[in-house]
Amino acid sequence: MNALLAIRSGDSERVMAARQWLTAQPGLGARDLRTLNVTYRIKTAEDAIQALTTLTQLAAYKPGKPAKLVILLDEYQRLGALKPAVRNDINAAMHAFFNANPTGNRDHPDLLVRPSE
């Protein structure tokens, strides 16, 4: 939440730091974390899923009736090139994300496939 507020602030230094934190980019110092009022770095798949779940709940929040959020995963097939342990970690994290956000989700994700040229 604090990272989103930092982005809304318009302060270019805070915006850059917040985007860096949200995308788990390296090089974010302790001073930047304090500026954002963020207490931890996104280091693990679990950290990323927790951050994504919070953002999803904020984006889909609509008093009175549930809202839907569409998440597109581009280039997901590239996971096949990763080491099995990394691939399994990412897949487990995606399952955890969908399990943590059941409202508005269907039993299976839709896949849009573009034929390769």
PyMOL commands that set and color helices and strands:
alter all, ss='L'
color gray80, all
select helices_A, chain A and resi 2-9+12-22+30-36+45-60+76-81+84-100
alter helices_A, ss='H'
color red, helices_A
deselect
rebuild
show_as cartoon
